[in-house]
Amino acid sequence: MRRVAVVAALHKAGIEEALRDLTENLERLGREVFLSTEAAELLGSSSGYDPLPLDQIDLIIALGGDGSVLSAARMAAPYHIPVLGIRLGGFGFLTEAERDDAAQALSAVANGDFWIEERTLLSGSVWRSEQVLFQGLALNDVLAIKSVEAPLPQWEVCLNDHFVCRYPSDGVLVATPTGSTAYSLSLGGPILAPDVPALLLLPLAPHSLTIRPLVLSDQSRVSITLLPQRRIVDGEISLDGQLRYPIVANDRIEVAVALEKARIVRCKKTSFYERLRQKLRWGERA
């Protein structure tokens, strides 16, 4: 892993110092560092890239919080690049190292003392009739959600072309095991271990007492159609809460497991359940 790109959350407090320390540590280890144009300018350099030359990169370091890891994972997946997350503030459930022990994590990676954890990605797309308008990847979840102004819509949900039901709800979420500890958790969904071959299907604020979360096979193909109403109804698709595309009545959102995998670098012996205890205070009394 000689060529390392850094994807940084440039809005975070203390990012300039953290970014400078990180690049200096990488250069001391003999690594070639690639920064975006904006990140390079923050350090007073004109040697940034826009876009990053991902076909030349061996490792991406996501400097920030879980949002940085999500962004980097989607970016890296088509090129099979592993991602190392370093936390700078924020929650950091997906990050591997804190800023204070970043040098130790970098040394471990440089010495080959790490392994790669593969995580399921979703492919989410918007169809209008038989035309694909938008397509992208998500590590956590794909959300179909109404606009603020729209009345309560009906979402027709099908699995592998079999009709499931119509959801009277603000939206419908499809989550991966990774995403089961994110937005899905706030909707009352179960937590899935990262290696469970399953997906979650959950309504957002359903206008019904009978609709509950579903656990699906990871071979499922989920279709979510925004049904027309007497009043104008519209909304959007959201991937990981970061990528969005508008939808209108009769648009269909297709969600399935992507061919690509997110490749997360691990160099600590921390188990998933230890992360639950540390980050979510799992098992503690309220």
N, C-alpha and C positions, 0 to 999 in steps of 0.2 A: 504494500500500500504506500507507494512513493508519492503519488499525486493526490492531494487532499483539497477538496472544496469545502468552504465554510458558508453555511446558510445561517444568517444571524437575524434575530428579532431586533431591528435597528431602533424600534420605538422604546425599548426597555431602558430604564435608568441604569447607568453604569456600563452600558454596552460598549462604549468606546474603549474603556480600560480593559474590559474582559476580552474584547476582540483582539486588542493589541497583545495582551499576554498570551492568548491562544496561538496567534500567528508566530510570535517569537518562540514559543515552546516547540511548535511544529518545525520551524526552521532550524532550531538547535538539534532536532532529531534527524535532520537531513531531508525533510519532506518539502516538496514543492507545493506552495499554497496558492489556491485559486479563490479569488473573492469577486463578488459582484461589483459593478462599477460604483454603486452607491456605497457599499461597505469599504471599498478601497479609498474612495474620496474622504470618508470619515477618518481614515488614518493618514490622510494627506498624500495619498499615492494616486497615480494616474494609470496603474497597471491592472485595473479591474476588467471584468468581462460582462457583457450583456448581449446574449445570454451566456451562462457558464458553458464551457465546452465539455459537456457531460460524457461524450464518447472518449475523453482522455482521462477521466477521473477514476481513481481506485477506491476512494472513501469520501463520504460526505459527513461533515460534522454539523449537527444542528445545535446552534448556540441560542438558548432562550428557554422556552417551556415546551409543553406538549404541542402547542400550535406549530412551533418550529419543526418538531419531529414529524408531525402530520404532513406539513408542506414538503419537507425534504424527502419523506418516504414516497409520496406521489411522484415527485420529480425523479427519484432514483430508480424506481421500480422497472421502467422500460429498459434501463441499462444494466440491471442486476447489480447496482451499486449498494453496498452496505451503508447503514446510517448509524452514527454514534451520537446520542443526545447528551448534551451538557446543560444542566439547569442553571438558569440565571433568573431567580425569582420565580413566581408562579407555582403551579401545582407539581408538575414534573412526574406524573405517573409513568410516562413512557421513557423519560430520560434515564441514562445509565449512571451519570456522575454529576456531582455538585461542582460548582465553579472552583471551590477550594481544593478539591481532589482531582481536578481535570488533568494536571500534569502526570499524576499517577496512572490515570486511565490511558492517556496518550502513550506513556512508556509501555504499559501492558500490551496495547495494540501493536506498537512498534516491535515488541519482542515476540509477537505471535501468541500471547497469552490471552486469548479471547475465543469466543465462538459466535456463530451467527444463528439467530432465532428468526425463523420465517413466520410471517404473519399474513393472514388472509386479507386480500384487497377486494373491494367491490368495484364492478363496472356499472356506472349509472348513465343512462342515456334518455334523451327526450325525443319522442316520435310524434310527428304530425302527419296523419294518414300513413304513408309508407316512407316518409322522408325523415332521416335522422338530422335533428337540428343541433344537438349538443351531445357530447360524450366525455366522460372523465372518470378518474379513479378516486376511491375513498378508502382510507384505512379504518376509520371509525364507523361511519354511517352515511346513508343516503336518505335525505328527508324530502318528502313532498309536502308542501305547506301552502296554505291559502294566503293571499295578501291581507293586509290589515283591514282594508276597506271592504273586502268581499264578505258576503253572508256565509253562514255555515254551509260548507259544500258537502257533496256526497262523492266518495272515492270508491270506484269499483276496483276490487282487488282480485287478481287471478294468480294461481300458482301453476306453472307448467301448462298454461292454457285451460286450467280447470277453474271455474268460478268459485270464489270463496265466499264473499259477501260484499255488501256496500257499507262503507264506514262513514257515518255522519260525524265528522270530526274536523278539527282544524288542520290535521295533517296525518301522514302515515310515515313511520320510520322503519328502515331496514338497517340492522346493525350487525357488525361482525363480532366475534368473541372479544377482540380488542375494544370495540366500541361499547361492549356491555358494561364497562365501568365509566362511560361518558354520559351523553345525553340520555341514552336508553335507561340508565339507572334512575334518573330523575323522573322517568315515565312509569316507573314501577316494574321494570324488566329485571330478570334474573341476571346474575353474574355468571359468565361462562369462562372457564379456563381457556387460555389462548390456543391450546391444541385440540379443542373440541370441534369436530367437523359440523358446525351448525351455524345458522343465522337466526336473528330475532326479528319478528314483525310486530310492531307496536303502534297503536293509535295515539295521536296527540290530542288531548282534551276531547275524548269521544262524548257525543250526546247520547249515551246509552249505558246501561248498567251491565249489559251482557257481553260487551266486547272486551276481551282480555288479550294480553301478549301471547304470541305463538312462538314456539321454538321449531325451526324448520331445518331440514337437511341442507347442507351446503351445496347440494346439487340442484336446489330449487331455483327457478327463474320467476321472479316476482314482477307482475305487471300492475301498475297503479294508474287508473284513468280518472281524470277530473271530469265529472259529469256536468253537463249543462243545466242551468236553472233558468227561471223566468227573469231573475236579475243577473247582471253580468258577474261572472265569477272568474277569478284568475289567481295565480300564485307563482310559485317557483320551485325548482329543484335546488337542493343545497347539498354539496359534498363536503363532509367534515366541517360544516359551518364556514367554509372558506371559499369554495367555488359555487357560484350561483348562476341560474339561467331562468328567465321568466317562462311561465306556461299559461295557456288559456284553456277554456273548456274544450273537451275532447282530446286534448294532448295526452299522450300515454308515456309514462315513465317505466323503463325496463331496468331491472336490477338483477345482477347475477354475480357470482364469484368470478373475479378476473383471472386471466391466465397468469398475469404477473403476481409476484409475491413481494411484500415488504421484507427487507432483510435488515434486522436490527442487531447491532453489535452489543454483545454482553461480555463483560470482563469481571463481574462480581458473581459471587456464589449465592446471590439473593434469589429466593424462589418467588413465584407469583403470589403465593399466600403470605409470604413475609411482606411483600409490597402492599397487599391488602391491609395488613395490620398496621404498617407504617403510615400509609397515605390515607386510608379510609377509616382508620381506627377500628378495624374489623374485630369483633368479639368483645369490645369494651362496653361497659355500661354507659347509657346515655347520661 
